[in-house]
Amino acid sequence: MEKVFQQILYGGDYNPNQWPKEIWTEDMHFFRDAHINSVTINVFSWAKIQPAEDTYNFDELDEIIEMLSRENYNIVLATSTAAVPAWMVKKYPEVMRTDYEGRHHKFGQRHNACPNSLVYQKFARRMAEKLAERYGSNKHVVCWHVNNEYGGECFCENCEKAFRVWLKQKYKTLEALNQAWNLEFWGHTIYDWDEIVLPNALSEELGPNKTAFAGISIDYRRFNSDSILENFKMERDAIRRFDANTPITTNLMGTYKNLDYFKWAKEMDIVSWDNYPAYNTPWSLVAMSHDLMRGLKGRPFMLMEQTPSQQNWQPYNSLKKPGQMRAQSYQTLAHGADTIQFFQLRRSVGGCEKFHGAVIEHVGTKNTRVFREVAQLGKELAALGDQFLGAENPAQVGIIFDWDNYWALEYTSGPSQDLKYVDQIHQYYSYFYKRNIPVDIIPVDADFSRYKAVVAPVLYMVKDGMQEALETYVKNGGTLVTGFMSGLVDQSDNIHLGGYPGPLRKMAGIWVEEIDALAPEQTNTLKFTDGTTSTCNLLCDIIHLEGATSLADYTSNFYADSPAVTKHEFGRGNAFYVGTQLPEEALAKVLDQVVNAAHVSPVIDEATELEVTCRTIGQRRYYFIINLTDRTLPLPKEFEGKTDLLSGNLLSAAEHLSPYDVLLVREE
C-alpha cells in the first residue's frame, strides 16, 4: 500500500501565536531535542488572521511558516474555521447555532457555527482559499487539516429549511415520507413540506435518545451528519483550487455518535483522529477505536492528537504512568497509524485547556519526565525511519459497525434503556483482542468475502441489499455471528413483518417469538450442550428452531428449555445466533466454536496476555509486542532469538516484559 508521508510524522498542535517571539526560538531548540519533526498550526487563528469582514492579516502566520520551513519541519496546516470570530457573530448573529432546547446561542465556545449558515460557508470557504493560495505551494506543508473535531448539531430555522430540502430529495413525495415515518401513528400526518419541524426538545423528542418517531429523528441525524460533511467538502474543494496534491484530512473522534464516519471517510484523503482514553478505558476499546479508524478507508491513518500525559476535561484526569505514553503510541502504530501527534506541544497559560498535558510544561524546561519520555519515543521513531509506513493490517475477521444502527438502536422505545451500541460491539471485539486475532471494523456494505468470519452484533436495522449480501456470504462458505436485536427494522425504523429476526430469519434458521428484558438486578441461567452452565442478562430472545440447532438452552424462567444460542448450516457456511447477553466466559465458549468453524488464526499460536499485533509490507512482517497489563509477562517462544528493532537487543528465552514494555520484531 502506497505511503502518504515520507517519515512517521511526530509532533502535534503548536500555537506560537499565543506566545512572544523569543519563545518561538526556544521552542525550535526544544523540538529538535525531542526529535519532533512536524507541527500542526493555525487550528484556532481565524480571529487573528481576519480581524474584520474585509481585513486579512497574514503577517504573523507568514513568519511562523517561514520559521518552520527554515527549520525543515513538516507542517500540518489547519484552516482555522472551527471557531468563528466575534465580529462575525456581532454582524451576522444567524451564524450561531440553536441548541436542542431551542436556545439561539451568542458568541462563545467552539464548533459554534450553524452548518447551514450561508454566511459561515462564505467566510469559511474564502479563508480556506486564501490559505491554500498563499501556502499551497510550500513543500513543507505535508497535510491540510480542515476545521477541527467537527461535531454537535443545530436546530435553527436555517437548518429546518435545509432539512425539508434534504427530505424532498430523499423521499420525493409526502406520501412516501408519511409512510416511511409511519405518521398515521398518533395522527401526525404531514400535508405540506413546511409542516415538518426539526426533532428536538420542542417537538418529537423527550431527550437526546427518546423520540416519539424514530424515523424523523434518525433522518435528522443523517441530515446533520451530511450538513456538516458538506462544510468539510466545501473547504476541501476550496483548497484544491490552489493545491491539487497535498492530502486533506480532518480529525475524527473514534466512536463519536453524531457523524457517520464511513460516509465522511469517502471524502477524505487520509483519516485522522484524536485518541483520549480515560484512566479506566479498557485497552481493548482503545484498540477497537484504532481499528475502526483504519477500517473507515481500509488504509493506515493519522493519530492527530493524544496527550503526552494528562487530560483536563474528563472527570478524573490521571497522569500517564512512566512508559504508558510510549506503549500507547506503539499500540496506535501497531493498529495502523503512520503518525504520532500530540495536543499540545506547549502548555497554554490560560483558557480551559491550560492544564491539558503538553510536551513543554508550564515550568518551561526540558527537565521533566514527560519531555524525557517524548524525546525517547522521538529518537526511536526517527531510527525506524519509513520502513513500515503504509503497511497493512491483515485480518480474517470483520466486525460490522454502522452509524444508522448506532442511532436507531439507541432510539428504540424499549426493550431496555441499558442497551448501548458501542458496548455491544466491544463485547465481541474484546474476545478477539484478548486472543490476538486481528479484526477489521467494517461497514454494512463491505466486501464480506474478504473475511473468514463476519460478526454483526445488534444488527437492528437491516437496510436494502444487506439480506442478500449476508446470505450470499454465508452460502458461499462464510461464518456469520449475529444475535438479539438484529434484523428487526428497515432504514426508517419500521418493523420487518413476518417474524423476528426479519430478513435474517431464513439464514439464522430460527424464529424469535418474544424478547424479554431483564432489569439490572435480574439474571437468567442457561446450559450448553456439553453441560456447562452460565448466567445471562439484559435481554433474552425466546427462540423457536427452524432448521438451526441449539448450542445452549435457557434453564430458568417460563421459557426454560428453549434455545438461547443457535447454529444454522446455510449453504456452505454457518450462521450463529446469540439470543441473550452472555458473560465473558460464556461468550468466549460460543466464539471459540465460531473461530474453529471458520478456521480463523491468531497472530501467533501461543496464548499470551501480551498484545501482539502484525503489520505487513509484502513478505515483511512487523510484530508489535506490548505489555499493557500491570504484571510482568514472559516473551512468547516464537520471538526467541529475534532482534528487537527498538533496542537492537537479541531476545532470549529468559526475556520478560514489564508493564508498558514494548518490543518490535521484523521478519522477512
N, C-alpha and C positions, 0 to 999 in steps of 0.2 A: 504494500500500500504506500502510495507516494507521501512523503513527509511534507508538512506545511512549513515548518521552521527549520533553520539550519543548525540550531542548537536548542537544548532544553531552556526555554525562557525561565529565568529565575529572577524574581523581583517583586513588584507589586505597586499598589496605589501610592502615588507621590504627589504631594501638594506644596510645591515650593512657593506658590503664590500666597501661602499663609505665613511665610517666614521672610525675614530680611535677607538680602543677597549674600551677606557674609556666611549665613548658614548654608546656602546653596553650595558654596565651595567646600565647606566642611563635609556636607553630605556626599559629595563626589568621592572624597577620600574614604569615608565610611563604607560606601557601597563597594568600592574596589576591595577593601579588606574583607568584606562579606561575600565576595565573588558574585555579587549581583550583576546581572547583565541586561536587565530590562526594567523599564518603569512604565507605569500606567498613569497618564497625566490628563488634566483638563476635564475630569469627571464632573465637577460642580463649579465651573468657571463662567457660566453664561452671564451672570450679572456683571462680572468684571470685564468680559470681552464686549458686551453690549450694554452699556450703562443707560442708554436711551433708545427709543424706537429707531431712529435713523443714524445712530452713532455706534461705530465699531472701533475698538482699540485692541490691536493685536501686539502691541509693543512688548508687553511682558511675556506673552506666550512665545513670541519670536525669540526673545532672549533665552527662555527655558529650553526651547527646541534646539537653538543654536548651541547652547552649552552641552546638552545631552548628545547631540550629533558629534560635537567636537570630542567628547569623551567616549564616543563609539558605543553608546548604549542602544539597544533595541527599544523602540518606542511603541507602546500601545496607546494610540491617540483616541481619546473619548470625544464625543460630540457635545458634551456638557448640557444636554437637554432634559435631564431628569428632574430639574427644579427650575421653575420659571422665575425671572427677575421680578422684583416688586413693582417696577414701573408698568409692566405688562398687566398685572392684576389691577393696578390703580386705574389704568385707562380702559382695560377690557376685562371687567370682572367676570365675564362669562367663561373665561378660560379655566376658572377653577372648578373643582368637582362639587357635585351634590352627593351627599353620603346616603347610606342605606336608610337612615331615618328621615331623609328629605331635607336636610340642612345644607344650604349652599355655603361653601367654605370661603373664608377670606385668605389673604396671603399667609403662607407659612408651610412648614413641613416640606416634604419632597414627594415624588410621584403624585404631584398635586394638580396636574393639568387634565382637563377633560379630553379623552382620546378623540372625541368627535368635534372638538372646537376647531373651526376653520382658522381662527386667529392663531392658536397654538401651532397648528400644522404649518401655516405660512411662515412663522418665525423660526420654527424648528428646522424646516426644510432649508430656509435661507442660511441658517447657521451651519448646517452640515455642508452645504455647497461652498460657503466661504472658506471653511476649514480645509475641505478637500482641494479646492482651487489653490490655496496657499501652501499646503503642506503635502499634498498627494504625491508629488514627485520626489520627496525626500526619501532616500533609500533606507534611512534608519527607521522610518515608520513601517513596522512589520505587520501591524494589525490595526484595524479600526474597531473601536468599542462604542457602539451606538447606545445612547441613553445609559441607564444603569438600573439593574434589578427591576425591570418592568413588573408592575403588579397593580393591585387594587381594582376599583370599579367606580363607575359614575352613574348617577340616576337623574341627571338633569334633563331639561326639555330637549336640548340638542341630541342627547343620546336616545331619548324616547322617539323622536322623529326619525333618527337614523335606524333605530330598531325596527320601526314599521317598514322602512325601505328594505332592510335586510330580510324581513319576513315575507314581503311581497316577492322578492327574488327567490326565496326558498319554496314557498307554498303556491305561488301564482294566484290562487283564489282563496276567498274567505271560507268557502265550503271545505276546502282541503285543510285550512288552518283549524277550523272548528272541529273537524273530525280528528285531526292529529292531537289536539289538546283535550279532546273529549268534553267540550264545553256545554254539552247537554246536561252534564252533571252540575247541579246547583243552579241551572238556568243561566249560565254565564255566556250564552251565545253572543258572538260578535257580529254586528251587521254593517260596520263601517271600519276601515283601517284605523281611523283616528280615535276609535273607541279602545284601542289597545294601549294599555299603560304598562310601564315597567314593573316587574315583580319585586317589591321591596316591602319595608315595614308599613307603608301606607296603602298597600294593595293586597296581593295574594299571599304574602309571606308573614309568618309569625316569629321568625328568627332566621339566622343565616342558613339553617338546614331544615327549616319547617315551611312547607308550602301547601296550599290547597290544590294547586295544579302544577305537578312536576313538569309537565310538557312545556309550559311557558318559562318556568324557572331554568330548566336545562337549556332551552333555546337562548335565554338571556345570557347564560354563561358562555355558550358558543359565540354569541354575538359580541360579548365583551372581549373574549379572547381574540376574535377576529379584528375588532376595532383597534385594540392595542397593537396587534400584529401589523395592521396597515400603517401605523405610525413608524414602526421599525422599517418596513419595506420602503416607506417614503424617504426616510433618511438614507437608507442603503442606496436607493436609486439616485439620490442627490449626490452621494459620494461617487458613484460610478460614472457620473458625467465627467469627472476630472481624474479619476483613478480607476483604471479598468481591472487591476490585477490584485491589489493588496487584499488579503482576506478580511471579511467583515463579520463581526460577532456582536452579541450582547450577552451579559451574564445572567444565566438562569439560576434557579434555586431548588434543584433536586425535585422532590415530590410536591412542590408548590401547587396548590389546588386550582388557582384561578385561571391558569393559562394552559392550553393544550399544546404541550411542548413538542409532541410528534409533528403537529402541523407547523409549529414555529421552525423546527429544525430544517424543514424542507426549504426555508427561505434564508438559512444561514450558511455561510461558507464553512464555518467550524463552530461546534458547540463549545461554550464556556460556561462555567458555573461556580457558585460560591458555597464552600463547604464549611458549615458551622455547627458541628455536633455539640450537644450539651454534655455535661460532665458524666451523665449516665446513659448516653445514647449507645446502644449495642454496636460493636464494630461490624456486625453483620448488616445492620441498617445503613451504616456509612458505606460499606462495600456495595450494597444494593443500589444506593443512590448513584455511586460512580458508574455502576453497570447500566443504570437507566440513562445516564447522560451519554455514555458510549453508545448505547442502543438507539438513541434518537436518530442518529445518522448511520449507525453501524461503522463508525470511524473513531480514531483517537480524538480526545477532547482537550480543552484547556481548563486547568484549575485557575480561575481568575482571582479568587480570594480564599484565604484561610487566615486565621490569626496565628502569629508566631507563638502566642501563649494564651492570653486571657481575652475573653469577650467582655462586653459590658451591658448587653441588652437582655440577657437571659435572667431568670430568677436567681440562679446561683452561678456565678462566673468564676469557676475554679481555674487555677493555673494549670497549664500542661506540665506534667511531671518531666523530670530530666529524661531526654530521649524520646518523649512522646511525639513531639512535633516532627522529628526525623522519621519515626516509624509511620506516622500518619501520612507523611509526604510520600514515602515509598509505597505505602498501600495505594495511594492515589495513582502513582505511576504504574503500579502493577495492574490496576484495573483499566488502564487505557489512557492516562493523561500524558501529554507531551510538554506540559509546563507546570511549574510550581510557583505561585504568586501569592503575595500576602496583602492583606489590608491590616496595617498600613506600614509604610516604611519609616515615617517619623510620627510620633505621637502628638496629637493636636493639643493646644494649650486651653481650648475652650470648646463649648458645644457638647452635645450629648454623647460624643464618641471620644472624649478626652481621656477616658480610662480604658478604651479599647486597646488591646495589645499592639505593639509595633516593634520593628527591628531596632529602631533607636528610641530608647525610653526617655522619659522626662529629664532624667539625670544628664542626658546629652553626652554620654561617653560610650566607648566600646567595652568598658569593663562591666558587663552584665552577663548573666547566664544565658539570656535569650540571644544576645548578639553572638556569643561564642558558638551556640548551637546553630544559629543561622549560617555563620561563617563555615562551620564544619560541613554542613549539608551542601553549601555552595561549592566548596572545594571538591567534594565527592562528585557532584553533578558535572562540574567542569571537567573532571578527569574522565567521566563516562562519555563525554562528547555527544555525538549524534547517533551512536551505534544502534539504539533501539527506537529512535524516532520513527513514527509511522507504523510501528509493529502492531500486529493484530492480536486479539484475544480469542482463540478458537474455543467454541462451546458446542456441546452436544445437546444442551437443554435450553429451551426458550420459555420464559415466563411472560405471559401477556399482561401488559399494563395499558390501561385505556382511560383517558380523561372523561369521556362520555359515561363510562361505567362508574368512575370515581364520583362524578356529580350525581348521577341518577341513584346509585346505591345509597348515598348519604341523604338523599331527599325522600327516600321511601318512608311512608307513614306507617311504619311497622316493618318487621315484627319486633325489632329490638333497637333501642337507642344506642346500644353498645357496639353495634356493627359498624366498623370503620374499615374503609377500603385498604389503606396502606398497611394497617395491621394484618389484614388477611393475606395480602401479598407477601409481607415479610415473614409470616409463619412458615410459608413454603420455601422461600428463599433461604431461610436460616438452615434448613435441613441440608441443602446443597453446599452452603458456605462452610458448615462445620465439617464436611467431608471432602473439602477441596475439590468439589465438582464445579467446573466453570459454568456460568449461566449468562445468557443474553437476555436482557429485558427487551421485549419486542411489542410492536403494535398489533392490533387485530387484523391488519391487512398484510402481515409479514409473509414471507415465503416459508411456510411451516416445514416444507420438505427438507430444509437445511438441518433439521433437528431430529434426533432420535426420540426425544420426549418433549411435549409441549404441555405446560402447566397453566391452567386458566381458572384460578380461584375466583369465586363470586363473579362469574361472567353473567351478571344480572341482565345486561342489555345485549341482546343478540340482534345486530343490525343486518340489513340486506347483504347477502353474499357470505355471511360468516358461517351459516349452517353448511352450505355447500363446500366451503373451503376446509372446514374442520372434518367433515365426513370424508372428503377426498383424501385428506391427510391420513386419517385412521385406516380407511380401506386399503391404502397403499402400503400399510405396514407401520404407520406411526403409532406412538403411545400417547394418549391424551389423559390428563388428570383434570377433572373439574369437581364441582360439588354444590353444596347448598347455596341457595340464592342465585342459581345460574339458569339461563335460558328463559327468564320469566317475562321480559318486556321487549318491545321494539324501540326504535330510535326516539319515539315520543313518550316513552314510559307507559304505553298501553300494553295490557297483558296479551301474550301469545295464547290464544284459546286452544283447547284440545288437551289440556293436562300438562302439569309441570313435568320435566323442565323444558316444555315448549319444543322449539326446533331441535333440541338436543336429546329428546326423549327416545327416538329410534336408535340413535347411536349409543346412548347410555344403556339401553335395554331395560329401562325402569319407568315407573310412573310414581311420582310423588303426590300423594293424596292430600296431605296436610303438612304444615310447618309449625312445630311447637317452639315457642320462645321460652327460654329459661332465665329467670332473674339471676342476678349475680350470686346469690347465696344458694342457688339450686344447681344440682348436677344429676345426670343420669349415668347408668352403667351399661357396658357392652362387653361382649365376649367374641374374640377372634376364633376362627375355625380350629386353630391349634390349641385352644383352651385358655390362651392369655386373656386377662381381663383388663379393663380400663374404665376410667370415668370419661364423661364428655359434658359439654356445657354450651351455652349461648343459644344455639338453635339445634333442633332435631327434626330432620325430614322423616316423615312416615312413608316408607317406600314399599312399592309392590314390584316384584321382579317380572320383567317382560323379555326374558332371554338372558339377562345377566345372572351371574352367580354372586352369592353373598360371601364377603370376606369377614364380616363381623355383624352380629345381631345385637340389638338392644336387649338388656336383661332386667330393665325396670320400667316403671310407668305403664300405662294401659297399652302401649304399643310394644311391650316386651315380645321378643321372638321375631320381630320384623327386622328387615335388613337396615344396617346403619352405613356400611361401606360395601361397594359392589365393584365387580369387574365384568366387562362385556367384550367378548371377541366379536369384532366388527370388521368384516373383510379380512385382510391380513394383519390387522392391528388390534389394539386393545384400548378400551375406554374405561378408566377408573372413575368412580364417583364417591366422594366423601360427603356423607349426608349430615354430618354434625361436626362441631369443633372439637378436635382431639387434642389432648395434651401432647407435649413434645415427643415422648417415648412412643405413644400410640401412632402419631402421625408418621414418625420415622419407620414404624413397622410397615405401614402402608407404602410409603415411598421407597423402602427397600425393595418391595415387590415390583414397583414401577421401574426402578433402576435396573433390576435383574431382567425384567421383561423386555426393556428397551436396549439392553446391553450398553449402558452408559458407563463411562470410565472416569475416575478421578484423575487429577493431575499427576499424582503419584499413588502407587498401590498401598504404601504403608500408611496406616492410620496414625494421625498426629493432631495435636491441638494447635500446632503452628498453622498460620495462614500461609499456604503455598499456592502461588499464582504464576501462570506462564503466559508470556507474550512471545510471539514468533515473527521472524522475518525469513521467509524461505525455509531453509533447513536449520537456521539458528533458533535456539530456544533460550529464553531468559527466564530463569526461575527466581522469583522474589519470595524469600523465606523470612517471615516476620513473626515475632513473638508478641502478640497483643494480649496475652494473659498476664496475671500477676504472679506467675510461677516460672521457675527455670525449667526449660524443656530440652530434651536431647535432640540432636540433629538426626533427621531421617537417614537411614543407611544408604539410600540412593545417592546422597551427596557426599559421602565419604570419599576422600581423595580428590575432590574437585577444588577449584580455586575460587575464593570469594573475590569478586571484582572490586568490591569497595575497599577491602583492606589489603588485598594481594596475598592473603594467607591461604595455605593449603589446609583443607578441612579434614580433621581426623575423626576416628570413631569416638574419641573422648569429648568431642565438641558438644557444648551445651549453649543454649541461647537464654540469656537473662531477659526479664521483661523489657520490651521495646527494642531488643536487639534485631538487627536486620542483616541478612546475607543476600547476595545477588550472584547467581551462578549462571554462566553461559555454557551451553552445549551445542555442538555442531551436528 
